[in-house]
């Protein structure tokens, strides 16, 4: 009888784990934003995001900041949203 209970508990746990794994992988439309160089950005801009993260169409154009300034939005990985966003140096 102990073996049957142990088998039942093991199968129940395995089933729960598998259902959670399927839940985690069911949303396949979200992907990392696609980054590319964009020389058309304004002088003080270093990154501009468009498209939606939720449907996988997010594109982020980036350019190097002048005078050793930093583009904080890229460091913070702040582009995983659906709204358009521009970061300045």
N, C-alpha and C positions, 0 to 999 in steps of 0.2 A: 504494500500500500504506500510506503514511503517513496518508493521509486516512481510510482504513478504521480504522486503529488510533486515530486522533484521535476519530473518531465513536464508536467502541466505548467509549473512556475517558469521553467526554462523557456518553453515555447511562448508563454505569455510575454516574457521579457523580450525575447527575440522579435516577436510581432510588434511590440511597442517601439523598439529601436528602429526596425525597418520602416514603420509608418512615419516616424520622425525624420528619417533620412529622405524618404520620398517627399515629405512636406518641404524640407529645406531645399531640395533640388527642383521643385515644381515650378519655380518662378525663373525660367530661363531667359526671359526677355531682358533683364537687367545685365548690362555688361559694363566693363570699365569704359570711361570716356576715351575717345580717340583724340590724341594730341598731335598737333602739327605746327610747324613754323608758320608765322603769319606776319609778314613784313608790312601789311596794310593797317596795323593797329596805330592808334594815335601815339604821339611822342611819349606821353606819360603812362601809357597803358602797357602792361606786360602779358596780360591774358584776357581772353574773351571767350565765354562759353555760350553755346547755343544748342538747340535741340533738347530732347528730354532724356534724362537718365533712366526714367522708369520704362521707356520703350526701346532703349538701346540706340537712340539716335544722337546722343550727346557728343558734340565735337568741341574741342578747346583749342583755339589758336593761341600760340605763345610767341614771345619774342624776348630777347635778352634785355635786361634793364641797363641803362647807361650808368657810368660813374660808380660801379660796384654796388648799386642798390639791389634790393631783394624783392622778388615777387612773392609776397606772403601767401596769397591764395593758393599757389601751387604747393608751397611747403605744407600748408594746413590741409590740403586735399579737399578743398571746399567746393568742388565742382560736381559732387554727386547729388544734384538737385534737378528740378525740372525748369526752374526760372532762368532767364538769361542773366548773365552776370559778367561784370568787367572788373578786373583787378588792376590797380595802379602800382607803379614802382615805389 
